[in-house]
Amino acid sequence: MRGDALKVLPRLPSNSVDLIVSSPPYCIGKEYESTRSSDSFIKTHAAVIPELIRILKPGGSLCWQVGYHVRHGVVLPLDFLVYSEVTKHTDMKLRNRIVWAFKHGLHATRRFSGRHETVLWFSKGDVSAFDLDAVRVPQRYPGKRHYKGPNKGSLSGNPLGKNPGDVWDIPNVKGKHVEKAEHPCQFPVSIPQTFIRALCPEGGIVMDPFMGVGSTGVAAGLETRCFIGIELDPGYAKIASKRIRDAREGRAVVRPLNQPVLDPNPTQKVAQRPAHFRG
């Protein structure tokens, strides 16, 4: 739905949503955030967070992805501000601080270039759903076996794969990324899709109060969950509507979940001229 989250959220019923996943605007100097500041970020969250907690079901999860605010060379990690605001509510528990690592981003000349952002996963009370098997990733050595002891000869790892851990190597949506839409700071579908598989039961409701171009909605469509999205910008809302509809109808164009960022071929040289540079 199109509108201001601060005005739409109070109209939603309490204890009605299983999972909230969002990447809110956060002061990085992009056009659509040009008037925002860290003070604005804090004020917006102070108003939005209580409403999100109200509509979240007991046992439900809130997954909030943020980066950094850099001003005059000074870095402000925004997840600290989010943590402070959310944990004012004593029933909200931080379950994970996930590092989203990527290879490309804004370049810096007077500090190390930022190549990660964070996602804070909170639960409202005890977690009611966590399906680890749904999000396992391939073992590094899938055929590895115990070499001694009572389990000698049996597989040493879970045959379904391993826990993905709290560092996720997922390319950000830039340039020729298959998911790229008209948005300066787009959220990759793989991030909300992972949370949906792990934390939202079948038939559950997923919500994104700052929908942007609808990446969380696309993930919900791919995983056949219900979705509620709110977006203030009419252009982004229109793009989101089409992307979500395409996902529901099997036409979504997304980067496959758990696709390796780099799958090296042992017969290739480490460095070589790209094919498109050759005559």
C-alpha positions in Angstrom: 0.0 0.0 0.0 1.2 3.5 -0.7 1.5 5.9 2.2 3.5 7.2 5.1 4.4 4.3 7.5 3.8 6.6 10.5 0.2 7.1 9.4 -0.5 3.6 8.0 0.9 1.5 10.9 -1.6 2.7 13.6 -4.4 1.3 11.4 -3.1 -2.2 11.5 -4.3 -4.7 14.1 -2.1 -5.7 17.1 -0.4 -9.1 17.2 -1.1 -9.8 13.5 2.3 -10.1 11.7 4.7 -13.0 11.9 7.8 -11.4 10.5 8.9 -7.8 9.8 11.9 -7.3 7.4 13.0 -3.9 6.3 15.9 -1.8 5.1 14.8 1.7 6.1 16.3 4.9 4.5 19.4 5.8 6.4 21.2 9.0 5.7 23.7 8.1 3.0 23.3 11.1 0.8 21.3 9.5 -1.9 18.7 11.7 -3.7 15.7 10.2 -1.9 17.4 10.7 1.5 19.0 14.0 0.8 17.1 15.8 3.6 17.6 13.1 6.2 20.0 13.3 9.1 20.9 11.1 12.0 18.5 13.1 14.2 15.7 12.4 11.6 16.7 8.7 11.7 16.3 8.6 15.4 13.0 10.4 15.5 11.5 8.3 12.8 12.5 5.1 14.6 11.3 6.4 17.9 7.8 6.7 16.3 7.9 3.6 14.1 9.4 0.9 16.3 6.6 0.9 19.0 4.0 0.4 16.2 6.0 -2.4 14.7 6.3 -4.2 18.0 2.6 -3.7 18.6 1.6 -5.4 15.4 4.2 -8.2 15.7 2.8 -11.4 17.1 4.3 -12.8 20.3 7.2 -15.0 19.2 7.5 -13.1 15.9 10.7 -11.6 14.6 11.9 -8.1 13.5 14.8 -8.0 11.1 16.2 -4.6 10.5 19.0 -3.9 8.0 21.0 -0.7 8.3 24.4 0.7 7.4 26.4 3.7 8.5 26.0 7.5 8.5 29.3 9.1 7.4 29.6 12.9 7.9 32.8 14.9 7.7 34.8 11.7 7.9 33.1 10.5 11.1 31.3 7.1 11.0 28.1 6.6 13.0 27.0 2.9 13.0 23.3 3.0 12.8 22.6 -0.4 14.3 23.6 0.9 17.7 20.8 3.5 17.4 18.3 0.8 16.3 19.4 -1.5 19.2 19.0 1.2 21.7 15.5 2.1 20.4 14.2 -1.5 20.1 15.4 -2.7 23.5 13.6 0.0 25.3 10.8 -2.5 24.9 11.7 -5.2 27.4 10.0 -8.0 25.5 12.3 -7.5 22.5 15.4 -9.7 22.5 18.3 -9.4 20.2 18.9 -12.9 18.6 21.6 -12.2 16.0 23.7 -9.4 14.7 24.3 -10.5 11.1 27.0 -9.0 8.9 26.0 -8.6 5.3 29.3 -8.6 3.3 29.6 -7.4 -0.3 32.4 -6.6 -2.7 31.3 -3.3 -4.2 30.2 0.0 -2.7 31.1 3.6 -2.1 34.9 4.2 -2.4 36.8 6.1 0.3 40.2 7.7 0.1 40.8 8.6 3.7 39.6 5.5 5.4 39.0 1.8 4.4 36.0 1.5 2.0 32.9 0.1 3.7 32.1 -3.4 2.5 29.5 -4.6 5.0 26.3 -3.6 6.6 24.4 -5.2 9.4 21.0 -6.8 10.1 19.7 -7.0 13.6 17.3 -9.9 14.3 15.0 -9.3 17.3 12.3 -11.5 18.6 9.2 -10.5 20.6 9.7 -12.8 23.6 10.8 -16.3 22.8 11.2 -17.2 19.1 8.2 -19.2 18.0 9.7 -20.4 14.7 13.3 -21.0 13.5 13.6 -23.5 10.7 17.4 -24.0 10.3 17.0 -26.8 7.8 15.3 -24.5 5.4 18.3 -22.2 5.2 21.3 -24.6 5.4 24.1 -24.0 2.9 26.4 -26.7 1.4 29.2 -28.1 3.5 32.6 -27.1 2.4 33.6 -30.7 2.5 30.3 -32.6 2.1 32.0 -36.0 1.9 34.1 -35.6 5.0 33.7 -38.5 7.5 34.7 -39.3 11.1 38.1 -41.1 11.0 37.9 -42.6 14.5 35.6 -43.2 17.5 32.2 -44.7 17.5 31.1 -42.8 14.4 34.1 -43.8 12.3 33.2 -43.8 8.6 30.0 -41.9 9.0 29.5 -38.3 7.6 30.9 -35.8 10.1 28.6 -33.0 8.9 24.8 -32.7 8.6 23.9 -34.1 5.2 21.4 -31.3 4.7 24.2 -28.7 4.9 25.6 -26.4 7.5 24.3 -23.4 9.4 24.9 -20.3 7.3 26.4 -18.4 10.2 26.1 -14.7 10.9 28.3 -13.4 8.0 26.4 -13.5 4.8 28.3 -13.0 1.5 25.7 -11.6 -0.8 26.4 -9.2 -3.7 24.7 -5.8 -3.3 22.4 -4.7 -6.1 24.5 -2.6 -8.4 24.9 -2.0 -12.1 24.1 -5.1 -14.1 22.7 -7.2 -11.1 19.7 -9.2 -12.4 17.5 -7.6 -9.7 18.4 -4.0 -10.4 15.4 -1.6 -10.5 15.1 2.2 -10.4 16.3 2.6 -6.8 19.6 4.0 -5.5 20.0 1.6 -2.6 18.2 -1.6 -3.4 17.9 -4.5 -1.0 18.9 -8.0 -2.4 16.0 -10.5 -2.4 18.3 -13.2 -0.8 18.4 -11.4 2.5 14.6 -11.3 3.2 14.2 -14.6 1.6 16.5 -16.3 4.1 14.7 -14.7 7.0 11.3 -15.7 5.6 12.4 -19.4 5.2 13.8 -19.5 8.7 11.4 -17.4 10.7 8.0 -17.2 9.0 5.7 -20.3 9.1 3.8 -21.4 6.0 0.8 -19.2 5.5 2.3 -16.5 7.8 2.4 -12.8 7.2 5.5 -10.8 6.3 5.7 -7.0 6.5 8.0 -4.3 5.3 7.1 -0.7 6.4 9.7 0.9 4.1 9.1 -1.3 1.0 11.1 0.6 -1.6 10.9 -1.3 -4.8 9.5 -4.4 -3.1 12.4 -6.8 -2.5 10.9 -8.2 0.7 7.6 -8.6 -1.1 9.3 -10.4 -3.9 10.9 -12.8 -1.4 7.5 -13.3 0.3 6.0 -14.1 -3.1 8.7 -16.6 -3.9 8.1 -18.3 -0.6 4.3 -18.2 -0.8 3.8 -16.0 2.3 1.3 -13.2 2.6 2.8 -9.7 2.4 2.0 -6.2 3.6 4.2 -3.4 2.3 4.1 0.3 2.8 5.9 2.8 0.6 5.7 6.6 0.5 7.2 7.2 -3.0 4.6 6.5 -5.7 7.2 5.6 -8.3 8.8 3.0 -6.1 5.4 1.7 -5.0 4.5 1.1 -8.7 7.7 -0.7 -9.4 7.2 -2.8 -6.2 3.7 -3.7 -7.2 4.9 -5.1 -10.6 7.8 -7.0 -9.1 5.7 -8.6 -6.4 3.0 -9.6 -8.9 5.7 -11.1 -11.1 7.0 -13.1 -8.2 3.5 -14.4 -7.4 3.0 -15.4 -11.0 6.4 -17.2 -11.4 8.1 -14.4 -13.5 10.5 -13.0 -10.9 14.0 -12.3 -12.0 16.2 -12.8 -9.0 19.7 -14.0 -8.1 19.3 -17.6 -6.8 19.5 -18.1 -3.1 22.9 -19.4 -1.9 24.5 -19.0 -5.4 28.2 -18.8 -4.7 29.7 -15.3 -5.1 32.7 -16.9 -6.7 32.9 -20.5 -7.8 36.5 -20.8 -8.9 37.6 -23.3 -11.6 40.8 -25.0 -10.6 42.0 -25.2 -14.2 41.7 -21.4 -14.7 44.4 -18.9 -14.0 43.7 -16.6 -11.0 44.0 -13.5 -13.1 43.2 -13.4 -16.8 41.7 -11.0 -19.3 37.9 -10.9 -19.2 36.3 -12.4 -22.3 34.7 -9.2 -23.3 38.1 -7.5 -23.5 39.4 -10.0 -26.0 39.3 -9.4 -29.8 
